[in-house]
Amino acid sequence: MCRHFFQSSVAGCKCRWCGSGRFAGEECPVDDEMRLALASFAHSYGRCWKSRLTWSWNRDQDLGPELRRVRNVIGPSGLRRITDDMLTRY
């Protein structure tokens, strides 16, 4: 599961992937397969990958199970938190 970028004993999960405190006290549901799917999509669509992915999600296009899980966990609003630096590890 997710290796959190910042951990706080007071507020729980502060992971930039799943959202600040959204899954406090639980394992982050964003796994390596989901991150790899995002990195592959970003590499395929270049600089405007977030808008392309949001566009595809809004039109209910099937992009595969991993990107569907990303949509269900972090959603389009959480996509804005993801930086290119976070994807370079995959």
N, CA, C and O atoms as a Tinker XYZ file with bonds, in Angstrom:
   360  protein
     1  N      0.824000   -1.188000    0.000000    73     2
     2  CA     0.000000    0.000000    0.000000    64     1     3
     3  C      0.872000    1.256000    0.000000    63     2     4     5
     4  O      2.088000    1.183000   -0.175000    81     3
     5  N      0.254000    2.365000    0.192000    73     3     6
     6  CA     0.910000    3.668000    0.037000    64     5     7
     7  C      1.960000    3.921000    1.113000    63     6     8     9
     8  O      1.727000    3.683000    2.298000    81     7
     9  N      3.089000    4.397000    0.689000    73     7    10
    10  CA     4.082000    4.905000    1.620000    64     9    11
    11  C      3.814000    6.395000    1.733000    63    10    12    13
    12  O      4.017000    7.153000    0.786000    81    11
    13  N      3.356000    6.798000    2.901000    73    11    14
    14  CA     2.925000    8.185000    3.065000    64    13    15
    15  C      4.100000    9.154000    2.982000    63    14    16    17
    16  O      5.199000    8.874000    3.460000    81    15
    17  N      3.837000   10.296000    2.362000    73    15    18
    18  CA     4.864000   11.324000    2.228000    64    17    19
    19  C      5.037000   12.101000    3.524000    63    18    20    21
    20  O      6.115000   12.633000    3.786000    81    19
    21  N      3.997000   12.173000    4.330000    73    19    22
    22  CA     4.067000   12.887000    5.601000    64    21    23
    23  C      3.132000   12.196000    6.575000    63    22    24    25
    24  O      1.966000   11.980000    6.246000    81    23
    25  N      3.597000   11.847000    7.744000    73    23    26
    26  CA     2.781000   11.145000    8.719000    64    25    27
    27  C      2.699000   11.980000    9.989000    63    26    28    29
    28  O      3.718000   12.457000   10.490000    81    27
    29  N      1.511000   12.153000   10.501000    73    27    30
    30  CA     1.301000   12.892000   11.738000    64    29    31
    31  C      0.573000   11.997000   12.725000    63    30    32    33
    32  O     -0.450000   11.404000   12.381000    81    31
    33  N      1.074000   11.891000   13.935000    73    31    34
    34  CA     0.423000   11.047000   14.922000    64    33    35
    35  C     -0.873000   11.675000   15.428000    63    34    36    37
    36  O     -1.718000   10.974000   15.986000    81    35
    37  N     -1.041000   12.966000   15.245000    73    35    38
    38  CA    -2.238000   13.654000   15.721000    64    37    39
    39  C     -3.393000   13.506000   14.739000    63    38    40    41
    40  O     -4.496000   13.129000   15.135000    81    39
    41  N     -3.157000   13.795000   13.478000    73    39    42
    42  CA    -4.245000   13.839000   12.504000    64    41    43
    43  C     -4.345000   12.595000   11.629000    63    42    44    45
    44  O     -5.282000   12.486000   10.838000    81    43
    45  N     -3.416000   11.659000   11.743000    73    43    46
    46  CA    -3.474000   10.467000   10.902000    64    45    47
    47  C     -2.850000   10.722000    9.543000    63    46    48    49
    48  O     -1.832000   11.403000    9.428000    81    47
    49  N     -3.470000   10.170000    8.527000    73    47    50
    50  CA    -2.919000   10.218000    7.166000    64    49    51
    51  C     -2.879000   11.646000    6.626000    63    50    52    53
    52  O     -3.882000   12.360000    6.649000    81    51
    53  N     -1.725000   12.043000    6.147000    73    51    54
    54  CA    -1.554000   13.335000    5.482000    64    53    55
    55  C     -0.983000   13.126000    4.094000    63    54    56    57
    56  O     -0.286000   13.983000    3.551000    81    55
    57  N     -1.289000   11.978000    3.536000    73    55    58
    58  CA    -0.746000   11.606000    2.242000    64    57    59
    59  C     -1.283000   12.515000    1.149000    63    58    60    61
    60  O     -2.471000   12.834000    1.129000    81    59
    61  N     -0.406000   12.933000    0.238000    73    59    62
    62  CA    -0.845000   13.782000   -0.870000    64    61    63
    63  C     -1.597000   12.986000   -1.921000    63    62    64    65
    64  O     -2.257000   13.572000   -2.778000    81    63
    65  N     -1.512000   11.667000   -1.874000    73    63    66
    66  CA    -2.226000   10.859000   -2.854000    64    65    67
    67  C     -3.706000   10.760000   -2.510000    63    66    68    69
    68  O     -4.563000   11.033000   -3.350000    81    67
    69  N     -4.000000   10.372000   -1.288000    73    67    70
    70  CA    -5.396000   10.102000   -0.948000    64    69    71
    71  C     -6.098000   11.313000   -0.358000    63    70    72    73
    72  O     -7.325000   11.311000   -0.258000    81    71
    73  N     -5.383000   12.323000    0.028000    73    71    74
    74  CA    -6.009000   13.519000    0.586000    64    73    75
    75  C     -5.679000   13.671000    2.051000    63    74    76    77
    76  O     -5.512000   12.691000    2.777000    81    75
    77  N     -5.591000   14.887000    2.460000    73    75    78
    78  CA    -5.191000   15.200000    3.823000    64    77    79
    79  C     -6.209000   14.698000    4.841000    63    78    80    81
    80  O     -7.296000   15.260000    4.974000    81    79
    81  N     -5.846000   13.636000    5.557000    73    79    82
    82  CA    -6.689000   13.133000    6.628000    64    81    83
    83  C     -7.895000   12.330000    6.196000    63    82    84    85
    84  O     -8.665000   11.890000    7.049000    81    83
    85  N     -8.086000   12.125000    4.926000    73    83    86
    86  CA    -9.302000   11.451000    4.450000    64    85    87
    87  C     -9.387000   10.013000    4.939000    63    86    88    89
    88  O    -10.477000    9.536000    5.255000    81    87
    89  N     -8.270000    9.321000    5.006000    73    87    90
    90  CA    -8.260000    7.943000    5.460000    64    89    91
    91  C     -7.475000    7.821000    6.756000    63    90    92    93
    92  O     -6.631000    6.936000    6.891000    81    91
    93  N     -7.746000    8.696000    7.698000    73    91    94
    94  CA    -7.023000    8.726000    8.966000    64    93    95
    95  C     -7.163000    7.388000    9.692000    63    94    96    97
    96  O     -8.259000    6.848000    9.839000    81    95
    97  N     -6.034000    6.881000   10.135000    73    95    98
    98  CA    -6.025000    5.643000   10.889000    64    97    99
    99  C     -6.139000    4.389000   10.039000    63    98   100   101
   100  O     -6.185000    3.290000   10.591000    81    99
   101  N     -6.184000    4.510000    8.737000    73    99   102
   102  CA    -6.284000    3.363000    7.842000    64   101   103
   103  C     -5.107000    3.367000    6.878000    63   102   104   105
   104  O     -4.387000    4.357000    6.745000    81   103
   105  N     -4.932000    2.238000    6.211000    73   103   106
   106  CA    -3.955000    2.174000    5.130000    64   105   107
   107  C     -4.477000    3.004000    3.966000    63   106   108   109
   108  O     -5.673000    2.995000    3.677000    81   107
   109  N     -3.590000    3.710000    3.311000    73   107   110
   110  CA    -3.988000    4.482000    2.136000    64   109   111
   111  C     -4.382000    3.516000    1.024000    63   110   112   113
   112  O     -3.638000    2.575000    0.750000    81   111
   113  N     -5.523000    3.717000    0.376000    73   111   114
   114  CA    -5.979000    2.796000   -0.659000    64   113   115
   115  C     -5.269000    2.959000   -2.003000    63   114   116   117
   116  O     -5.493000    2.155000   -2.907000    81   115
   117  N     -4.427000    3.968000   -2.157000    73   115   118
   118  CA    -3.715000    4.178000   -3.418000    64   117   119
   119  C     -2.499000    3.251000   -3.428000    63   118   120   121
   120  O     -1.587000    3.395000   -2.614000    81   119
   121  N     -2.502000    2.299000   -4.362000    73   119   122
   122  CA    -1.408000    1.332000   -4.412000    64   121   123
   123  C     -0.491000    1.595000   -5.608000    63   122   124   125
   124  O     -0.718000    2.510000   -6.400000    81   123
   125  N      0.540000    0.776000   -5.712000    73   123   126
   126  CA     1.549000    0.980000   -6.762000    64   125   127
   127  C      0.980000    0.818000   -8.163000    63   126   128   129
   128  O      1.411000    1.514000   -9.083000    81   127
   129  N      0.015000   -0.093000   -8.348000    73   127   130
   130  CA    -0.583000   -0.273000   -9.673000    64   129   131
   131  C     -1.330000    0.982000  -10.114000    63   130   132   133
   132  O     -1.291000    1.358000  -11.285000    81   131
   133  N     -2.004000    1.620000   -9.175000    73   131   134
   134  CA    -2.729000    2.851000   -9.485000    64   133   135
   135  C     -1.752000    3.970000   -9.845000    63   134   136   137
   136  O     -1.990000    4.735000  -10.780000    81   135
   137  N     -0.658000    4.060000   -9.102000    73   135   138
   138  CA     0.355000    5.086000   -9.393000    64   137   139
   139  C      1.014000    4.853000  -10.745000    63   138   140   141
   140  O      1.264000    5.795000  -11.496000    81   139
   141  N      1.293000    3.584000  -11.047000    73   139   142
   142  CA     1.902000    3.249000  -12.329000    64   141   143
   143  C      0.950000    3.567000  -13.481000    63   142   144   145
   144  O      1.391000    4.037000  -14.530000    81   143
   145  N     -0.344000    3.319000  -13.301000    73   143   146
   146  CA    -1.326000    3.646000  -14.339000    64   145   147
   147  C     -1.380000    5.150000  -14.576000    63   146   148   149
   148  O     -1.466000    5.594000  -15.721000    81   147
   149  N     -1.330000    5.935000  -13.506000    73   147   150
   150  CA    -1.314000    7.394000  -13.653000    64   149   151
   151  C     -0.047000    7.865000  -14.351000    63   150   152   153
   152  O     -0.099000    8.728000  -15.226000    81   151
   153  N      1.089000    7.298000  -13.963000    73   151   154
   154  CA     2.363000    7.686000  -14.588000    64   153   155
   155  C      2.370000    7.336000  -16.073000    63   154   156   157
   156  O      2.866000    8.114000  -16.887000    81   155
   157  N      1.826000    6.178000  -16.435000    73   155   158
   158  CA     1.763000    5.778000  -17.844000    64   157   159
   159  C      0.847000    6.693000  -18.635000    63   158   160   161
   160  O      1.166000    7.088000  -19.756000    81   159
   161  N     -0.310000    7.032000  -18.038000    73   159   162
   162  CA    -1.235000    7.936000  -18.706000    64   161   163
   163  C     -0.602000    9.305000  -18.899000    63   162   164   165
   164  O     -0.731000    9.910000  -19.963000    81   163
   165  N      0.085000    9.794000  -17.863000    73   163   166
   166  CA     0.739000   11.101000  -17.944000    64   165   167
   167  C      1.824000   11.098000  -19.021000    63   166   168   169
   168  O      1.979000   12.076000  -19.754000    81   167
   169  N      2.563000   10.015000  -19.114000    73   167   170
   170  CA     3.611000    9.922000  -20.128000    64   169   171
   171  C      3.002000    9.891000  -21.537000    63   170   172   173
   172  O      3.557000   10.474000  -22.467000    81   171
   173  N      1.875000    9.217000  -21.687000    73   171   174
   174  CA     1.233000    9.100000  -23.000000    64   173   175
   175  C      0.634000   10.415000  -23.490000    63   174   176   177
   176  O      0.687000   10.718000  -24.682000    81   175
   177  N      0.064000   11.197000  -22.571000    73   175   178
   178  CA    -0.658000   12.401000  -22.983000    64   177   179
   179  C      0.103000   13.698000  -22.742000    63   178   180   181
   180  O     -0.377000   14.772000  -23.107000    81   179
   181  N      1.271000   13.614000  -22.139000    73   179   182
   182  CA     2.119000   14.796000  -22.018000    64   181   183
   183  C      1.636000   15.831000  -21.028000    63   182   184   185
   184  O      1.042000   15.509000  -20.000000    81   183
   185  N      1.902000   17.077000  -21.358000    73   183   186
   186  CA     1.707000   18.205000  -20.455000    64   185   187
   187  C      0.266000   18.374000  -19.981000    63   186   188   189
   188  O      0.048000   18.821000  -18.854000    81   187
   189  N     -0.695000   18.041000  -20.784000    73   187   190
   190  CA    -2.112000   18.257000  -20.445000    64   189   191
   191  C     -2.809000   16.971000  -20.009000    63   190   192   193
   192  O     -4.008000   16.811000  -20.238000    81   191
   193  N     -2.082000   16.063000  -19.390000    73   191   194
   194  CA    -2.642000   14.764000  -19.060000    64   193   195
   195  C     -3.770000   14.836000  -18.044000    63   194   196   197
   196  O     -4.709000   14.044000  -18.116000    81   195
   197  N     -3.701000   15.769000  -17.098000    73   195   198
   198  CA    -4.756000   15.857000  -16.085000    64   197   199
   199  C     -6.087000   16.278000  -16.692000    63   198   200   201
   200  O     -7.131000   15.730000  -16.338000    81   199
   201  N     -6.057000   17.238000  -17.596000    73   199   202
   202  CA    -7.306000   17.666000  -18.224000    64   201   203
   203  C     -7.857000   16.568000  -19.125000    63   202   204   205
   204  O     -9.073000   16.391000  -19.206000    81   203
   205  N     -6.985000   15.829000  -19.803000    73   203   206
   206  CA    -7.431000   14.715000  -20.648000    64   205   207
   207  C     -8.057000   13.605000  -19.800000    63   206   208   209
   208  O     -9.085000   13.042000  -20.177000    81   207
   209  N     -7.446000   13.289000  -18.665000    73   207   210
   210  CA    -7.984000   12.251000  -17.792000    64   209   211
   211  C     -9.315000   12.681000  -17.190000    63   210   212   213
   212  O    -10.251000   11.885000  -17.126000    81   211
   213  N     -9.408000   13.927000  -16.751000    73   211   214
   214  CA   -10.675000   14.444000  -16.219000    64   213   215
   215  C    -11.750000   14.422000  -17.290000    63   214   216   217
   216  O    -12.891000   14.051000  -17.016000    81   215
   217  N    -11.399000   14.814000  -18.502000    73   215   218
   218  CA   -12.335000   14.791000  -19.623000    64   217   219
   219  C    -12.843000   13.374000  -19.861000    63   218   220   221
   220  O    -14.040000   13.166000  -20.063000    81   219
   221  N    -11.942000   12.406000  -19.839000    73   219   222
   222  CA   -12.323000   11.007000  -20.048000    64   221   223
   223  C    -13.212000   10.499000  -18.924000    63   222   224   225
   224  O    -14.189000    9.793000  -19.174000    81   223
   225  N    -12.880000   10.853000  -17.686000    73   223   226
   226  CA   -13.706000   10.437000  -16.557000    64   225   227
   227  C    -15.100000   11.044000  -16.642000    63   226   228   229
   228  O    -16.089000   10.361000  -16.378000    81   227
   229  N    -15.190000   12.311000  -17.006000    73   227   230
   230  CA   -16.494000   12.974000  -17.093000    64   229   231
   231  C    -17.380000   12.380000  -18.184000    63   230   232   233
   232  O    -18.606000   12.452000  -18.098000    81   231
   233  N    -16.769000   11.802000  -19.199000    73   231   234
   234  CA   -17.526000   11.178000  -20.288000    64   233   235
   235  C    -17.654000    9.676000  -20.106000    63   234   236   237
   236  O    -18.086000    8.963000  -21.012000    81   235
   237  N    -17.275000    9.202000  -18.924000    73   235   238
   238  CA   -17.424000    7.799000  -18.542000    64   237   239
   239  C    -16.742000    6.849000  -19.514000    63   238   240   241
   240  O    -17.266000    5.776000  -19.814000    81   239
   241  N    -15.578000    7.241000  -20.002000    73   239   242
   242  CA   -14.802000    6.366000  -20.872000    64   241   243
   243  C    -14.062000    5.342000  -20.025000    63   242   244   245
   244  O    -13.548000    5.669000  -18.956000    81   243
   245  N    -14.008000    4.118000  -20.497000    73   243   246
   246  CA   -13.316000    3.064000  -19.767000    64   245   247
   247  C    -11.827000    3.120000  -20.088000    63   246   248   249
   248  O    -11.423000    2.882000  -21.226000    81   247
   249  N    -11.020000    3.433000  -19.092000    73   247   250
   250  CA    -9.574000    3.548000  -19.268000    64   249   251
   251  C     -8.831000    2.424000  -18.570000    63   250   252   253
   252  O     -7.604000    2.459000  -18.476000    81   251
   253  N     -9.546000    1.442000  -18.086000    73   251   254
   254  CA    -8.928000    0.318000  -17.398000    64   253   255
   255  C     -9.245000    0.323000  -15.919000    63   254   256   257
   256  O     -9.663000    1.340000  -15.366000    81   255
   257  N     -9.045000   -0.820000  -15.277000    73   255   258
   258  CA    -9.435000   -0.942000  -13.868000    64   257   259
   259  C     -8.634000   -0.074000  -12.909000    63   258   260   261
   260  O     -9.184000    0.415000  -11.922000    81   259
   261  N     -7.341000    0.129000  -13.177000    73   259   262
   262  CA    -6.532000    0.927000  -12.249000    64   261   263
   263  C     -6.951000    2.392000  -12.258000    63   262   264   265
   264  O     -7.082000    3.008000  -11.201000    81   263
   265  N     -7.162000    2.952000  -13.454000    73   263   266
   266  CA    -7.578000    4.359000  -13.519000    64   265   267
   267  C     -9.009000    4.535000  -13.021000    63   266   268   269
   268  O     -9.362000    5.606000  -12.528000    81   267
   269  N     -9.831000    3.508000  -13.143000    73   267   270
   270  CA   -11.184000    3.566000  -12.567000    64   269   271
   271  C    -11.092000    3.596000  -11.044000    63   270   272   273
   272  O    -11.843000    4.316000  -10.385000    81   271
   273  N    -10.165000    2.811000  -10.486000    73   271   274
   274  CA    -9.969000    2.830000   -9.030000    64   273   275
   275  C     -9.417000    4.172000   -8.566000    63   274   276   277
   276  O     -9.797000    4.667000   -7.505000    81   275
   277  N     -8.525000    4.763000   -9.351000    73   275   278
   278  CA    -8.012000    6.100000   -9.007000    64   277   279
   279  C     -9.160000    7.092000   -8.955000    63   278   280   281
   280  O     -9.254000    7.898000   -8.029000    81   279
   281  N    -10.038000    7.030000   -9.960000    73   279   282
   282  CA   -11.197000    7.925000   -9.980000    64   281   283
   283  C    -12.064000    7.730000   -8.747000    63   282   284   285
   284  O    -12.542000    8.704000   -8.166000    81   283
   285  N    -12.271000    6.488000   -8.343000    73   283   286
   286  CA   -13.134000    6.205000   -7.204000    64   285   287
   287  C    -12.499000    6.589000   -5.873000    63   286   288   289
   288  O    -13.210000    6.920000   -4.924000    81   287
   289  N    -11.183000    6.550000   -5.790000    73   287   290
   290  CA   -10.508000    6.853000   -4.523000    64   289   291
   291  C    -10.211000    8.338000   -4.387000    63   290   292   293
   292  O    -10.619000    8.956000   -3.404000    81   291
   293  N     -9.509000    8.926000   -5.352000    73   291   294
   294  CA    -9.119000   10.332000   -5.192000    64   293   295
   295  C    -10.002000   11.284000   -5.976000    63   294   296   297
   296  O    -10.137000   12.451000   -5.609000    81   295
   297  N    -10.604000   10.798000   -7.052000    73   295   298
   298  CA   -11.525000   11.624000   -7.831000    64   297   299
   299  C    -10.844000   12.724000   -8.615000    63   298   300   301
   300  O     -9.639000   12.938000   -8.489000    81   299
   301  N    -11.622000   13.418000   -9.425000    73   299   302
   302  CA   -11.072000   14.512000  -10.229000    64   301   303
   303  C    -10.494000   15.650000   -9.395000    63   302   304   305
   304  O     -9.508000   16.269000   -9.795000    81   303
   305  N    -11.089000   15.930000   -8.249000    73   303   306
   306  CA   -10.561000   17.018000   -7.420000    64   305   307
   307  C     -9.216000   16.648000   -6.808000    63   306   308   309
   308  O     -8.355000   17.512000   -6.640000    81   307
   309  N     -9.025000   15.369000   -6.472000    73   307   310
   310  CA    -7.750000   14.914000   -5.923000    64   309   311
   311  C     -6.647000   14.852000   -6.955000    63   310   312   313
   312  O     -5.464000   14.831000   -6.616000    81   311
   313  N     -7.038000   14.823000   -8.210000    73   311   314
   314  CA    -6.062000   14.782000   -9.293000    64   313   315
   315  C     -5.210000   16.052000   -9.305000    63   314   316   317
   316  O     -4.053000   16.021000   -9.723000    81   315
   317  N     -5.777000   17.156000   -8.850000    73   315   318
   318  CA    -5.036000   18.429000   -8.819000    64   317   319
   319  C     -3.873000   18.396000   -7.839000    63   318   320   321
   320  O     -2.895000   19.123000   -8.013000    81   319
   321  N     -3.970000   17.550000   -6.799000    73   319   322
   322  CA    -2.887000   17.460000   -5.805000    64   321   323
   323  C     -1.668000   16.725000   -6.331000    63   322   324   325
   324  O     -0.571000   16.884000   -5.795000    81   323
   325  N     -1.840000   15.928000   -7.367000    73   323   326
   326  CA    -0.749000   15.103000   -7.872000    64   325   327
   327  C      0.184000   15.949000   -8.727000    63   326   328   329
   328  O     -0.241000   16.629000   -9.660000    81   327
   329  N      1.446000   15.889000   -8.390000    73   327   330
   330  CA     2.446000   16.649000   -9.129000    64   329   331
   331  C      3.261000   15.705000  -10.005000    63   330   332   333
   332  O      3.259000   14.492000   -9.795000    81   331
   333  N      3.946000   16.261000  -10.973000    73   331   334
   334  CA     4.810000   15.458000  -11.828000    64   333   335
   335  C      5.930000   14.818000  -11.011000    63   334   336   337
   336  O      6.397000   13.728000  -11.340000    81   335
   337  N      6.355000   15.491000   -9.955000    73   335   338
   338  CA     7.402000   14.972000   -9.093000    64   337   339
   339  C      6.952000   13.680000   -8.404000    63   338   340   341
   340  O      7.761000   12.777000   -8.192000    81   339
   341  N      5.673000   13.590000   -8.058000    73   339   342
   342  CA     5.137000   12.387000   -7.425000    64   341   343
   343  C      5.117000   11.210000   -8.384000    63   342   344   345
   344  O      5.198000   10.057000   -7.959000    81   343
   345  N      5.009000   11.495000   -9.681000    73   343   346
   346  CA     4.922000   10.425000  -10.676000    64   345   347
   347  C      6.282000    9.967000  -11.199000    63   346   348   349
   348  O      6.370000    8.919000  -11.839000    81   347
   349  N      7.329000   10.722000  -10.944000    73   347   350
   350  CA     8.638000   10.363000  -11.482000    64   349   351
   351  C      9.215000    9.121000  -10.800000    63   350   352   353
   352  O     10.170000    8.530000  -11.305000    81   351
   353  N      8.666000    8.734000   -9.696000    73   351   354
   354  CA     9.165000    7.543000   -8.977000    64   353   355
   355  C      8.689000    6.253000   -9.631000    63   354   356   357
   356  O      9.140000    5.169000   -9.260000    81   355
   357  N      7.782000    6.357000  -10.600000    73   355   358
   358  CA     7.174000    5.153000  -11.198000    64   357   359
   359  C      7.398000    5.080000  -12.668000    63   358   360
   360  O      6.952000    4.133000  -13.315000    81   359
